């Protein structure tokens, strides 16, 4: 007697969201099953990876993370181009680190000009990520939305405290919004409802549940993402049927483990390999939880994750 794997049919489906515009636009979402459960449903759009670029030279990056980008970290345009030409980046995430009020506190006009320069120089979708400071992000991201009104950016993080101001600007210029909530399914759903009430269409929304790397609470992130995907697929909750984006690189590469030199902790193994594997493993765990877009840093970690996606979806 042939054994048949028990299968569950899901009544819901994750929405398909198109990021960017033109020939290089990317559509994510569309799943009718849990992540990589291809024997139960479909994943018509495989997860995608965005390579991050900083708008100013990074000061606290581990040597292993800096190495692939030597010579371009002081020029966001050159950095973004290198990611695309040398490492095959299909999306770019421009992290507006310089606008942090506790750092350089760069003004909105200057920051928006940098975003415009990067957007004009590349033909792949551009994600613009603020500092999660409500006052500063409201000022900066609203101007970014205006200056790049024809670029169909992906703008975030948009939180409950600033959703009206940023949401209205993005809505006016038809940019996609990253709805960001602090690892809580109810807060995530509430923010999606608020943005919907503001007039943001479902086709211009992607969820950021706020994530971490392995060893720093990733099991809780996994649980919340899993519950979001369950609610969207099995419970017909249309306010949680959105693709999920994970800004994982910043979380992994700020941990102490990636900064400890090999000679100081030989038992931990080679420092470069350690950082790469921590990023790749963290991203893969979040993909298994339901992530649709990963924001990553090291080209080798990205290669490993792409190989795993191929292995998991091979027929």
Helices and strands as residue ranges (DSSP letters): E 16-19, E 26-29, E 48-54, H 63-67, H 76-87, E 91-95, G 97-99, H 108-121, E 125-129, H 134-147, E 154-158, H 163-173, E 176-180, H 185-198, G 202-204, E 205-208, H 218-234, G 238-240, E 245-246, H 248-252, G 256-258, G 262-264, G 266-268, H 271-289, E 293-296, H 299-313
